[in-house]
Amino acid sequence: MTLEEAKADLLRRMKITAGSRFNAAERLESKDRTYTWLGVAATIAVITLTVIPLAIHQDDKTNAYIGIVAVVSSVVILASNLMQYSSSYALNAARHHQCALEINACARKLRLLVPFTFEQLQVISEEYDNLLARHGTNHQTVDFERYKREHSWEFEPTTKPAASVWRLLLLPQSTTEVVGTIIGFLLTAATLWVVSVYLK
């Protein structure tokens, strides 16, 4: 491998890694927003179901429904808070984003080396390796798969496109958003139903 080929290979690896890290940051930010929204929706449901019975009296059956929805909402609040804080989505998203920015800065430095020597290339390569080691947390396969989908012209045609598409359909952030949205809508619908019963 010539020096030019080694430089091009290093730049390519930097670009792919930076792109994957940006995708990871976006994925984790999306998860953090989903859990935050879910917690807010459940909190509103609990507050609403707590205040309404104090103002309007209803029969025992309706009060039982209120109790069930309130308990479910409380469990959702607890679960979403535990997931959000134990996984540190916001913090890890910021780390991935910062890592990607530093990789891009390192790549710009490498592009400016014209002409360049083996020693200079080695220094940049070691700086890149140290950068990855310093940030520690790696992106996930789904982040790389998304990068491949968005930059398909940079890769050889896959021999199993169906498998790649299937993996993309199962992205964790999509699952989290869908489940969180469904639960939030269910809680909202249950709360609205109880309110409508009270207002009859």
Secondary structure, DSSP 8 states (H G I E B T S, - for coil): --HHHHHHHHHHHHHHHHHHHHHHHHHHHHHHHHHHHHHHHHHHHHHHHHHHHHHS---HHHHHHHHHHHHHHHHHHHHHHHHHHHHTHHHHHHHHHHHHHHHHHHHHHHHT-SS--HHHHHHHHHHHHHHHHHH-----HHHHHHHHHHTGGGS---S-HHHHHHHHHT-HHHHHHHHHHHHHHHHHHHHHHHHHHHH-
